[in-house]
Amino acid sequence: MAALGSALCGLGVIAASGLLVCAGAAVLVLALLATWALHLAGWGKPSGPRPVEQWNWRVRDTGARTGHPGCLGCRLAGRAGARRPYPTPVTRQASAAAEQPAGRPREAAPTSV
């Protein structure tokens, strides 16, 4: 679908036809939506190593229901597993403890004369 949309856009540019360019762009949007739907249905496998039993192309991705970690498509669909873990906020007490030096105070660096 994406190849067809790109071809229509290219043909529209060559023929100076805005209608063909718009039709190609519409086909490209449909290709994007179809790819996203297939990914959410489990047919778009995530990158990276997978267990041996998931190597066959006929096997659906088992992690698609909960969402792939760090996946923009899963986050846009509201899948909970795709949320990025946010760092813990620094509290006032923890930041005050970090400012106080532990042990003996730092000595000044010797200056050369």
C-alpha contacts under 8 A as a table, 3 or more apart, distances in Angstrom:
res1	aa1	res2	aa2	distance
1	M	4	L	5.13
1	M	5	G	6.21
1	M	27	V	6.79
1	M	28	L	7.02
1	M	30	L	7.86
1	M	31	A	5.41
2	A	5	G	5.02
2	A	6	S	6.07
2	A	27	V	7.05
2	A	28	L	5.36
2	A	31	A	5.58
2	A	32	L	7.87
3	A	6	S	5.11
3	A	7	A	6.07
4	L	7	A	5.04
4	L	8	L	6.17
4	L	24	G	7.39
4	L	27	V	7.37
5	G	8	L	5.13
5	G	9	C	6.22
5	G	23	A	7.55
5	G	24	G	4.19
5	G	25	A	6.26
5	G	26	A	7.44
5	G	27	V	4.85
5	G	28	L	4.98
6	S	9	C	5.07
6	S	10	G	6.11
6	S	24	G	6.19
6	S	25	A	7.74
6	S	28	L	7.12
7	A	10	G	5.06
7	A	11	L	6.02
7	A	24	G	7.21
8	L	11	L	5.06
8	L	12	G	6.02
8	L	20	L	5.94
8	L	21	V	6.36
8	L	23	A	6.95
8	L	24	G	4.57
9	C	12	G	5.05
9	C	13	V	6.29
9	C	20	L	6.23
9	C	21	V	4.34
9	C	22	C	7.34
9	C	23	A	7.44
9	C	24	G	4.65
9	C	25	A	6.62
10	G	13	V	5.12
10	G	14	I	6.28
10	G	21	V	7.34
11	L	14	I	5.10
11	L	15	A	5.99
11	L	20	L	7.05
11	L	21	V	7.59
12	G	15	A	5.12
12	G	16	A	5.59
12	G	17	S	4.75
12	G	18	G	6.32
12	G	19	L	7.21
12	G	20	L	4.53
12	G	21	V	4.74
13	V	16	A	4.95
13	V	17	S	6.45
13	V	18	G	7.69
13	V	21	V	6.67
14	I	17	S	7.81
17	S	20	L	5.50
17	S	21	V	6.56
18	G	21	V	5.05
18	G	22	C	6.11
19	L	22	C	5.17
19	L	23	A	6.11
20	L	23	A	4.95
20	L	24	G	6.03
21	V	24	G	5.10
21	V	25	A	6.16
22	C	25	A	5.00
22	C	26	A	6.15
23	A	26	A	5.06
23	A	27	V	6.29
24	G	27	V	5.10
24	G	28	L	6.21
25	A	28	L	4.98
25	A	29	V	6.29
26	A	29	V	5.11
26	A	30	L	6.29
27	V	30	L	5.01
27	V	31	A	6.15
28	L	31	A	4.99
28	L	32	L	6.24
29	V	32	L	5.04
29	V	33	L	6.29
30	L	33	L	5.10
30	L	34	A	6.08
31	A	34	A	5.08
31	A	35	T	6.09
32	L	35	T	5.19
32	L	36	W	6.22
33	L	36	W	5.08
33	L	37	A	6.13
34	A	37	A	5.10
34	A	38	L	6.17
35	T	38	L	5.18
35	T	39	H	6.16
35	T	44	G	7.80
36	W	39	H	5.05
36	W	40	L	6.22
36	W	73	G	6.74
37	A	40	L	5.16
37	A	41	A	6.13
38	L	41	A	5.00
38	L	42	G	6.39
38	L	43	W	5.29
38	L	44	G	5.96
39	H	42	G	5.27
39	H	43	W	5.35
39	H	44	G	4.07
39	H	45	K	7.12
39	H	64	A	7.48
40	L	43	W	7.44
40	L	44	G	7.43
40	L	64	A	5.99
40	L	65	R	7.37
40	L	73	G	7.85
40	L	74	C	7.00
41	A	44	G	7.73
41	A	64	A	6.84
41	A	65	R	7.75
42	G	45	K	6.87
42	G	60	R	5.09
42	G	61	D	4.73
42	G	62	T	6.93
42	G	63	G	7.68
42	G	64	A	5.13
42	G	65	R	7.49
43	W	59	V	7.85
43	W	60	R	5.35
43	W	61	D	6.34
44	G	60	R	7.97
44	G	61	D	7.27
45	K	60	R	7.63
45	K	61	D	5.79
46	P	61	D	7.91
46	P	68	H	7.34
50	R	54	Q	6.36
50	R	55	W	6.96
51	P	54	Q	5.57
51	P	55	W	6.99
52	V	55	W	5.36
53	E	56	N	7.18
54	Q	57	W	7.73
54	Q	59	V	5.87
54	Q	60	R	7.52
54	Q	61	D	7.23
55	W	59	V	7.49
56	N	59	V	5.72
57	W	60	R	7.74
61	D	64	A	5.77
62	T	65	R	6.95
63	G	66	T	5.78
63	G	67	G	6.09
63	G	68	H	6.35
64	A	67	G	4.97
64	A	68	H	6.35
65	R	79	R	7.42
66	T	79	R	5.78
66	T	80	A	6.13
66	T	81	G	5.09
66	T	82	A	7.52
67	G	71	C	7.41
67	G	74	C	5.30
67	G	75	R	7.51
67	G	79	R	4.95
67	G	80	A	6.27
67	G	81	G	4.53
67	G	82	A	4.81
68	H	71	C	5.40
68	H	74	C	6.44
68	H	81	G	6.03
68	H	82	A	4.98
69	P	81	G	5.85
69	P	82	A	4.21
69	P	83	R	6.55
69	P	84	R	6.90
70	G	75	R	7.79
70	G	82	A	5.27
70	G	83	R	6.46
70	G	84	R	5.87
71	C	74	C	5.37
71	C	75	R	6.23
71	C	82	A	5.70
72	L	75	R	5.04
72	L	76	L	6.12
72	L	82	A	7.63
73	G	76	L	5.19
73	G	77	A	6.36
74	C	77	A	5.05
74	C	78	G	6.33
74	C	79	R	5.33
74	C	82	A	5.77
75	R	78	G	5.02
75	R	79	R	5.63
75	R	80	A	7.44
75	R	82	A	5.37
75	R	83	R	6.32
76	L	79	R	7.67
79	R	82	A	5.82
79	R	83	R	7.61
80	A	83	R	5.87
90	V	94	A	6.39
90	V	95	S	6.55
91	T	94	A	5.29
91	T	95	S	6.26
92	R	95	S	5.22
92	R	96	A	6.18
93	Q	96	A	5.20
93	Q	97	A	6.31
94	A	97	A	5.18
94	A	98	A	6.32
95	S	98	A	5.07
95	S	99	E	6.48
96	A	99	E	5.25
96	A	100	Q	6.72
97	A	100	Q	5.46
98	A	101	P	7.40
101	P	104	R	7.44
101	P	105	P	6.52
102	A	105	P	7.63
